């Protein structure tokens, strides 16, 4: 699985980027080998919002899109929550594909 990590108008520490890539690499067993994952970090500019660090994860696998968005006080916390959410989505999709492997096949 290919993992791309980028940030929008913020500086994200290298260890947080590596943490995001490592956590998503563990999900590779639940997804097809040609899946791609994008991790985008951003920051809420409103000073009233305490959880201003945002992590968004988008996984594209065989035409199916899985998305998770999470905010936290720090980028590490946000990416941990987003990975937890996307792991549940990927697990549900994996079990759905395994339970009905021939569901999408149609006779012509």
URCORZI-V801913 format. One line per field, one symbol per residue. ss: DSSP state (h for helix, s for strand, l for the rest). burial: b if it has 9 or more other ideal C-beta (glycine too) atoms within 8 Angstrom, else e. Layout:
ss: ???
burial: ???
This chain:
ss: lssssssllllllhhhhhhhhhhhhhhhhhlllllsssssssslllllllllsssssssssllsssssssssllhhhhhhhhhhhhhhhhhhhhhhhhhlllllllll
burial: bebebebeeeebeeebbebbbebbbebbebbeeebbbbbbbbbbeeeeeebbbbbbbbbebeeeebbbbbbbeebbbbbbbbbebbbebbbebbeeeeeeeeeeeeee
